Amino acid sequence: MKDAIKQLNDIDNKLHAINHAQAIIYWDAATGAPKNSVEGRANTLSILTGEYYQTLVNETFDNLLKELAEQKDALDFVTLRKVEEFRNEYDKIAKIPVDMYKAYTADQAKASVAWEEAKEKSDFSIFAPHLEKLVDYNKKFIEYRGFQKHPYNTLLGDYEKNLTTDELDEFFSELKHTIVPLVTKINASHVKVNNDFTKLSYPIDKQEALNKDLLKAIGFDMDSGIMAKSVHPFTTNFNRHDVRVTTRYFEHNPFSAIYSTIHEGGHGIYEQNIGEALDFSTLGTGTSMGIHESQSRFFENIIGRSYPFMAYFFPIFKEAFPENLKDLSLYDFYLAVNKSEQSLIRIEADELTYSLHIMIRYEIEKLLIENKVLVKDLPALWNKKYEEYMGLIPENDAEGVLQDVHWSEGLFGYFPSYALGSAYASQFAHAMRKEFDLSEDLKKGDFSRIKDWLRTHIHQHGRLLNPSEIIEKTTGEPFNPKYYTEYLKEKYSEIYKLKD
């Protein structure tokens, strides 16, 4: 068995190295590669994908996994989890023809470039043929892999294990039941939040310096990570000592960069604190995208939009931009950060209405997979959904159907992770507050206890524990959306002086 475990670890190391190479190429594409590099990049990624496939999907590895599974009672926990994860990955990928799998990777690379151009020109027609290809690929993948109850469940499970449309429909229904009445009350509230100061000029160079300091302050290790600029903020990790985040800057909207930085910082801190024993392995990353988004949303909202954090951050922000904030109070700054209003852009939405953006994407993706809408009709459908949910219609494709990078990367089934992550974050925060008072730490800008708690309960485990195990072990109960809905009710009722 010793030889079998060594063989497993050698293959694990090779697969990690291939993923590392691919991730570096993706990072380069998003942060600085020339436009005309796409063909060469697509070819390289296709070759690397083929190498990954051949290393994973072969009779020798299949037999190795079977051999180790038969001796599971004698395996240590880490090895057992590797066997389970590789069996899932093997069974998923082996059903897809290798040539299709390679072609998909190449077409993803081309789609990402087309999306950037389409967004820049606000012209969906540039991206549409690429998106149509990616949608068709995913429909074929579902056919090869099979599904339970609903075809979209297969894609959802890639990001949150065993998640189903039935569960999401119930979850979103509960959120809607909370959010919509709150939005109605807020619109009728006598409290009117003024955030005009955010529309003044905030020089980009000063924003960059501020955001870098902020990223370090919340606990991101700059010796094991870097921050760059990209069209759409994201985080990528190669290992716990090399985690990279991006943000984006607008001169007349400093909060866009601030909250993108804190959000991506949450992802990055998670990856930097995976247990050392799991590094360079299939277990050395976040356990699911829902748990991952819980960490980004925890830092962005539970911490980053809280009044105690504002008590720490407002003087720093005011020192960086004194002329813009000279007549502004701490409480008015807090109100501006938490202003709730229907909006068109997901990543700049307030906490309360954010999940409505996710519901729109979820509904559209389901329709795509069900063959109930064509790609060419997406801009019109998108605009219709936004009018229905937000009372707003995008003026162009860039602020509408083209605003997110996810579809250009084939990430169908990912979006619900954001709403789940927000709810998980509230449940984690409730458990954390039972052990210590976050408020006093945040007022002082001391994130050490918060970071230690997250590392102990969530980060260090990597993929050793699945999402439901982490939630139950950390909070003492299964996932319960009530912590999220109660958090939203309490926070926004206080801000807007709402009565039941």
ZIQUI-V618290 format. One record per residue. N is the residue number from 1. RES is the residue in one letter. NEAR is the number of other ideal C-beta (glycine too) atoms within 10 Angstrom. D_FIRST is the distance of its C-alpha to the first C-alpha in Angstrom with 1 decimal. Layout:
N_RES_NEAR_D_FIRST ; N_RES_NEAR_D_FIRST
//
This chain:
1_M_11_0.0 ; 2_K_6_3.8 ; 3_D_7_5.4 ; 4_A_17_5.0 ; 5_I_18_6.2 ; 6_K_10_8.6 ; 7_Q_15_9.8 ; 8_L_20_10.5 ; 9_N_15_12.4 ; 10_D_10_14.2 ; 11_I_20_15.4 ; 12_D_19_16.4 ; 13_N_12_18.3 ; 14_K_14_20.1 ; 15_L_19_21.1 ; 16_H_18_22.4 ; 17_A_16_24.4 ; 18_I_17_26.0 ; 19_N_15_26.9 ; 20_H_15_28.4 ; 21_A_16_30.5 ; 22_Q_17_31.8 ; 23_A_16_32.6 ; 24_I_14_34.7 ; 25_I_19_36.6 ; 26_Y_19_37.3 ; 27_W_19_38.5 ; 28_D_12_40.7 ; 29_A_20_42.2 ; 30_A_21_43.1 ; 31_T_16_44.5 ; 32_G_11_46.4 ; 33_A_16_45.6 ; 34_P_7_48.8 ; 35_K_8_49.6 ; 36_N_8_49.6 ; 37_S_16_46.0 ; 38_V_18_44.7 ; 39_E_12_44.4 ; 40_G_12_42.4 ; 41_R_19_40.2 ; 42_A_22_39.6 ; 43_N_12_38.7 ; 44_T_17_36.2 ; 45_L_21_34.6 ; 46_S_20_34.5 ; 47_I_13_32.7 ; 48_L_18_30.1 ; 49_T_20_29.6 ; 50_G_16_29.1 ; 51_E_17_26.4 ; 52_Y_22_24.7 ; 53_Y_20_24.9 ; 54_Q_11_23.7 ; 55_T_14_20.6 ; 56_L_19_19.8 ; 57_V_19_21.2 ; 58_N_14_19.9 ; 59_E_7_18.2 ; 60_T_9_15.2 ; 61_F_19_14.4 ; 62_D_16_15.5 ; 63_N_11_13.1 ; 64_L_18_10.1 ; 65_L_21_11.6 ; 66_K_11_12.2 ; 67_E_14_8.7 ; 68_L_23_7.6 ; 69_A_13_11.1 ; 70_E_9_10.8 ; 71_Q_14_8.4 ; 72_K_11_10.7 ; 73_D_6_12.1 ; 74_A_10_9.2 ; 75_L_18_9.0 ; 76_D_9_11.6 ; 77_F_9_14.7 ; 78_V_17_14.7 ; 79_T_20_11.4 ; 80_L_17_12.5 ; 81_R_21_15.9 ; 82_K_25_14.7 ; 83_V_22_13.2 ; 84_E_17_16.5 ; 85_E_16_18.7 ; 86_F_21_17.3 ; 87_R_15_17.7 ; 88_N_12_21.2 ; 89_E_16_22.0 ; 90_Y_16_20.8 ; 91_D_13_22.8 ; 92_K_17_25.7 ; 93_I_17_26.0 ; 94_A_18_25.1 ; 95_K_13_28.2 ; 96_I_18_30.4 ; 97_P_12_31.6 ; 98_V_14_30.5 ; 99_D_11_34.1 ; 100_M_12_35.2 ; 101_Y_19_32.4 ; 102_K_19_33.5 ; 103_A_16_37.2 ; 104_Y_19_36.8 ; 105_T_20_35.5 ; 106_A_19_38.5 ; 107_D_20_40.9 ; 108_Q_22_39.7 ; 109_A_24_40.6 ; 110_K_17_44.0 ; 111_A_24_44.6 ; 112_S_23_44.1 ; 113_V_21_46.8 ; 114_A_19_49.1 ; 115_W_24_48.7 ; 116_E_21_49.7 ; 117_E_12_52.8 ; 118_A_23_53.6 ; 119_K_23_53.4 ; 120_E_12_55.5 ; 121_K_15_58.1 ; 122_S_15_57.7 ; 123_D_15_57.5 ; 124_F_22_55.0 ; 125_S_11_55.9 ; 126_I_18_54.1 ; 127_F_26_50.7 ; 128_A_19_51.3 ; 129_P_12_50.2 ; 130_H_21_46.9 ; 131_L_23_46.3 ; 132_E_15_47.1 ; 133_K_18_44.4 ; 134_L_21_41.7 ; 135_V_20_42.8 ; 136_D_12_42.7 ; 137_Y_19_39.2 ; 138_N_23_38.0 ; 139_K_16_39.9 ; 140_K_14_38.1 ; 141_F_21_34.7 ; 142_I_18_35.5 ; 143_E_13_36.6 ; 144_Y_14_33.3 ; 145_R_18_31.1 ; 146_G_9_33.4 ; 147_F_15_34.6 ; 148_Q_10_35.4 ; 149_K_9_39.1 ; 150_H_17_40.1 ; 151_P_19_38.9 ; 152_Y_25_39.0 ; 153_N_20_36.3 ; 154_T_21_33.7 ; 155_L_24_34.8 ; 156_L_26_35.2 ; 157_G_19_31.6 ; 158_D_18_30.5 ; 159_Y_20_32.1 ; 160_E_26_31.9 ; 161_K_14_29.3 ; 162_N_12_31.1 ; 163_L_24_34.5 ; 164_T_16_37.3 ; 165_T_17_40.9 ; 166_D_11_42.1 ; 167_E_16_40.6 ; 168_L_21_42.1 ; 169_D_13_45.4 ; 170_E_12_45.7 ; 171_F_20_44.6 ; 172_F_20_47.1 ; 173_S_10_49.8 ; 174_E_15_49.4 ; 175_L_21_49.6 ; 176_K_14_52.6 ; 177_H_10_54.3 ; 178_T_20_54.1 ; 179_I_23_54.6 ; 180_V_13_57.5 ; 181_P_12_59.9 ; 182_L_20_59.1 ; 183_V_20_59.9 ; 184_T_10_63.2 ; 185_K_16_64.2 ; 186_I_22_63.3 ; 187_N_12_65.5 ; 188_A_9_68.3 ; 189_S_16_67.8 ; 190_H_6_70.6 ; 191_V_10_68.0 ; 192_K_8_68.0 ; 193_V_17_65.4 ; 194_N_11_66.6 ; 195_N_15_64.1 ; 196_D_7_66.6 ; 197_F_17_65.6 ; 198_T_18_62.2 ; 199_K_12_64.3 ; 200_L_13_65.8 ; 201_S_11_64.7 ; 202_Y_23_61.6 ; 203_P_13_61.1 ; 204_I_14_57.6 ; 205_D_8_57.2 ; 206_K_12_57.8 ; 207_Q_22_55.4 ; 208_E_16_52.7 ; 209_A_12_53.2 ; 210_L_21_53.3 ; 211_N_20_50.1 ; 212_K_16_48.1 ; 213_D_11_49.3 ; 214_L_19_48.5 ; 215_L_23_44.9 ; 216_K_14_44.4 ; 217_A_16_46.2 ; 218_I_20_44.0 ; 219_G_20_40.9 ; 220_F_28_39.7 ; 221_D_15_38.5 ; 222_M_10_40.5 ; 223_D_7_38.5 ; 224_S_16_35.5 ; 225_G_22_37.5 ; 226_I_17_40.7 ; 227_M_21_43.2 ; 228_A_12_45.0 ; 229_K_15_47.4 ; 230_S_18_46.7 ; 231_V_15_48.6 ; 232_H_20_46.3 ; 233_P_21_44.5 ; 234_F_20_40.7 ; 235_T_22_37.6 ; 236_T_19_34.6 ; 237_N_23_31.7 ; 238_F_18_29.5 ; 239_N_19_27.7 ; 240_R_23_29.0 ; 241_H_15_31.1 ; 242_D_16_32.7 ; 243_V_25_34.2 ; 244_R_22_37.4 ; 245_V_26_40.1 ; 246_T_21_43.4 ; 247_T_26_46.7 ; 248_R_14_50.1 ; 249_Y_19_53.6 ; 250_F_14_57.0 ; 251_E_12_60.1 ; 252_H_10_61.6 ; 253_N_15_58.6 ; 254_P_26_56.7 ; 255_F_17_54.8 ; 256_S_19_52.9 ; 257_A_22_51.2 ; 258_I_22_50.9 ; 259_Y_20_49.0 ; 260_S_24_46.9 ; 261_T_30_45.9 ; 262_I_27_45.1 ; 263_H_25_43.2 ; 264_E_25_41.1 ; 265_G_29_40.7 ; 266_G_30_39.1 ; 267_H_25_36.5 ; 268_G_29_36.0 ; 269_I_28_35.8 ; 270_Y_28_33.0 ; 271_E_28_31.0 ; 272_Q_22_31.8 ; 273_N_22_30.6 ; 274_I_26_27.1 ; 275_G_16_24.7 ; 276_E_10_23.9 ; 277_A_12_20.2 ; 278_L_21_20.3 ; 279_D_15_22.4 ; 280_F_16_21.7 ; 281_S_21_19.3 ; 282_T_19_20.0 ; 283_L_23_20.4 ; 284_G_21_23.0 ; 285_T_19_26.1 ; 286_G_23_28.3 ; 287_T_23_27.0 ; 288_S_23_29.9 ; 289_M_23_33.3 ; 290_G_26_35.0 ; 291_I_27_33.5 ; 292_H_25_34.0 ; 293_E_29_37.6 ; 294_S_32_38.0 ; 295_Q_26_37.5 ; 296_S_24_40.0 ; 297_R_30_42.5 ; 298_F_27_42.2 ; 299_F_30_43.2 ; 300_E_26_45.7 ; 301_N_24_47.5 ; 302_I_24_46.6 ; 303_I_21_47.1 ; 304_G_23_48.9 ; 305_R_18_51.7 ; 306_S_21_52.3 ; 307_Y_20_55.5 ; 308_P_18_54.0 ; 309_F_24_52.2 ; 310_M_22_55.5 ; 311_A_18_57.1 ; 312_Y_17_54.8 ; 313_F_23_54.7 ; 314_F_20_58.3 ; 315_P_13_59.9 ; 316_I_13_57.5 ; 317_F_20_58.3 ; 318_K_15_62.0 ; 319_E_10_62.0 ; 320_A_17_60.5 ; 321_F_18_63.0 ; 322_P_9_66.0 ; 323_E_7_68.7 ; 324_N_17_66.8 ; 325_L_18_66.1 ; 326_K_9_69.1 ; 327_D_7_70.5 ; 328_L_15_67.3 ; 329_S_10_66.2 ; 330_L_14_62.6 ; 331_Y_12_63.0 ; 332_D_16_64.3 ; 333_F_21_61.4 ; 334_Y_20_59.0 ; 335_L_19_60.9 ; 336_A_17_60.7 ; 337_V_23_57.0 ; 338_N_22_56.7 ; 339_K_17_59.4 ; 340_S_23_58.6 ; 341_E_15_60.0 ; 342_Q_17_59.1 ; 343_S_17_57.8 ; 344_L_17_56.5 ; 345_I_15_53.7 ; 346_R_17_50.4 ; 347_I_17_49.1 ; 348_E_16_52.5 ; 349_A_19_52.9 ; 350_D_17_53.5 ; 351_E_20_51.1 ; 352_L_23_53.0 ; 353_T_20_53.5 ; 354_Y_22_50.2 ; 355_S_25_48.4 ; 356_L_24_51.3 ; 357_H_25_50.3 ; 358_I_22_46.7 ; 359_M_21_48.2 ; 360_I_20_50.2 ; 361_R_21_47.2 ; 362_Y_22_45.2 ; 363_E_16_48.1 ; 364_I_19_48.6 ; 365_E_24_45.0 ; 366_K_21_45.0 ; 367_L_17_48.2 ; 368_L_21_46.7 ; 369_I_23_43.7 ; 370_E_12_46.0 ; 371_N_10_48.3 ; 372_K_10_51.1 ; 373_V_17_52.0 ; 374_L_13_52.1 ; 375_V_20_51.0 ; 376_K_13_54.6 ; 377_D_11_55.8 ; 378_L_24_53.5 ; 379_P_18_56.0 ; 380_A_12_58.5 ; 381_L_18_56.0 ; 382_W_21_54.8 ; 383_N_18_58.4 ; 384_K_13_59.1 ; 385_K_20_56.2 ; 386_Y_22_57.2 ; 387_E_12_60.8 ; 388_E_11_59.6 ; 389_Y_19_57.3 ; 390_M_19_59.0 ; 391_G_10_62.5 ; 392_L_14_61.9 ; 393_I_12_61.8 ; 394_P_20_60.2 ; 395_E_11_62.8 ; 396_N_13_60.5 ; 397_D_23_57.0 ; 398_A_17_55.7 ; 399_E_16_56.2 ; 400_G_21_55.2 ; 401_V_26_52.6 ; 402_L_27_51.5 ; 403_Q_19_50.9 ; 404_D_19_47.1 ; 405_V_18_44.6 ; 406_H_17_41.9 ; 407_W_25_43.0 ; 408_S_24_43.2 ; 409_E_19_39.5 ; 410_G_22_38.8 ; 411_L_20_37.9 ; 412_F_26_39.2 ; 413_G_24_38.1 ; 414_Y_22_37.8 ; 415_F_25_41.2 ; 416_P_27_40.8 ; 417_S_24_38.2 ; 418_Y_24_41.2 ; 419_A_26_43.0 ; 420_L_29_39.9 ; 421_G_25_39.1 ; 422_S_27_42.7 ; 423_A_26_42.4 ; 424_Y_30_39.0 ; 425_A_26_40.6 ; 426_S_24_43.5 ; 427_Q_22_41.3 ; 428_F_25_39.3 ; 429_A_21_42.7 ; 430_H_18_43.9 ; 431_A_17_41.0 ; 432_M_20_41.4 ; 433_R_11_45.1 ; 434_K_8_44.5 ; 435_E_10_43.0 ; 436_F_12_45.5 ; 437_D_11_48.4 ; 438_L_20_47.5 ; 439_S_14_51.2 ; 440_E_11_52.0 ; 441_D_18_49.0 ; 442_L_21_49.9 ; 443_K_15_53.5 ; 444_K_11_52.6 ; 445_G_15_50.1 ; 446_D_13_47.3 ; 447_F_21_44.0 ; 448_S_9_41.8 ; 449_R_15_41.4 ; 450_I_22_40.9 ; 451_K_18_38.2 ; 452_D_13_36.4 ; 453_W_18_36.5 ; 454_L_24_35.1 ; 455_R_18_32.4 ; 456_T_12_31.4 ; 457_H_18_31.6 ; 458_I_25_30.7 ; 459_H_22_29.9 ; 460_Q_16_27.1 ; 461_H_23_24.9 ; 462_G_25_24.8 ; 463_R_20_23.1 ; 464_L_21_21.0 ; 465_L_20_23.9 ; 466_N_17_25.9 ; 467_P_22_29.7 ; 468_S_16_30.7 ; 469_E_12_28.3 ; 470_I_21_29.8 ; 471_I_24_33.3 ; 472_E_13_33.0 ; 473_K_12_31.3 ; 474_T_20_33.9 ; 475_T_20_37.0 ; 476_G_9_36.5 ; 477_E_12_37.2 ; 478_P_9_36.3 ; 479_F_18_37.8 ; 480_N_15_41.6 ; 481_P_20_43.9 ; 482_K_13_46.8 ; 483_Y_20_45.9 ; 484_Y_27_46.5 ; 485_T_18_49.7 ; 486_E_14_51.1 ; 487_Y_21_50.3 ; 488_L_22_52.2 ; 489_K_17_55.1 ; 490_E_10_55.6 ; 491_K_20_55.4 ; 492_Y_22_57.6 ; 493_S_16_60.1 ; 494_E_11_60.6 ; 495_I_19_61.1 ; 496_Y_22_63.4 ; 497_K_10_65.1 ; 498_L_16_64.3 ; 499_K_5_65.3 ; 500_D_5_63.7
//
